[in-house]
Amino acid sequence: MVFFTNQLPSGDMMTEPNRRISDRMRPEEIEVYTRCPRFDKHELSEGQIADIAESAAHRAVAIAREQFYKDVGQTVASKWLVIIGMMTVGLYTWLKSKGVI
C-alpha cells in the first residue's frame, strides 16, 4: 500500500477502511513517500507561462463559442418551428374560409 502524504493518518483522522487496512498490514509493507514526482514544483519561464495562458484562453473562447452557437441554434430552430406552425394554421384557416378545404 502506498500513501502519498508526509505522514500516515492516525486517530480520528483515519477513516474506518484505512484503519482496517493499516491494522492488517505490517509496518514494512507500508511504503510512505514524502515526495511524489508528479507534484514537484516545476520552474517555468515567462514565455512558457504566457504560452500556457494563451492556449487556455483560446480553449475557453472555443468552448464558450461552441456553447453559444448550440444555445442560439436551439433558440432559432424553436422559433422557426413556431413560425412555421403559425403559418400552417393561418393557411389552413384561410383555405377553410375560401371553401377550398
N, C-alpha and C positions, 0 to 999 in steps of 0.2 A: 504494500500500500504506500502511496506517495502523497505527502501533504506539501502544498506549495505555500507555506506560511513560515514565519520566523519561529513559531513555537506551536506545539500541538495544543488543540483546545482542551481545556480542563474544567472541572467543576460544573457550574451552572451553564457555562458557555458551550459545553459539549452536548450535542443532541443525542437522543436515545440510540439511533442507528450507529452513530460514531462511537458511542460508549460501548455498545455490544461488540463492534469490530475491534476496537482497541483492547478490550478485555480478553479477546480470544487470541490476540497476536503477541508474540514475544517481542521485546524491545529491539532485538537485532533484525526483525522482519520489517520494522517500520523505518523507512528512509525519510529523513527530513531535509528538504532543500531550502536553504535560506535565500538562494538566488535562482531565478529562472531566466534563462537567456531570452525568452520571448518578451519579458517585461523589463529588460535592461533599458536604461536611458540611452538613446541614440543621439549623437550630435548631428544636427542638420545645419547646412549653410543657409544663408538668407535666400539664395536663389532656389534651393530645394523647397524651402518653406513657401516661397512665392508660387512655385510651380504647383505644389500640392493645393494651395489655396485657390489658385486659378482653376485647376481641374475640378475641385469641389464646387466652385461657383458655377462652372459650365454644367456640371451634372445636375445641380439644384435647379438651374434655369430650365434644363431639358425636361426634368421631371415635372416642374410647375407648368411648363408649356403643354406637355402631354396631358396632364390632368385638366388644364383649362380647355383644350380642344375637345376632350372627351365630354366635359360638362356642357360646353357650348353646343356640341353636336347633338347631345341628347335633348337639349332645350329646343334647338332649331327643328329637329325631327318631330318632337311632340307638337310644336306649334304648326308645322306643315300638316301633320295629321289632323289637327283640329280644323285648320282652314279647309282642307280637302273634304272633311266631313260636313262642314257647314255648307260648302258649295254643292255637295251631293244632295243634302236635304233641300237646299234652295232650288236646285234644278228639278228635283222630284216634285216639289210643291208647285213650281211654275208649270211643269208639264201636266200635272194633275189639273191645275186651274184652266189650262187651254184645252183639256179634254183629250190629250194625246194618250195619256195612260188611263 
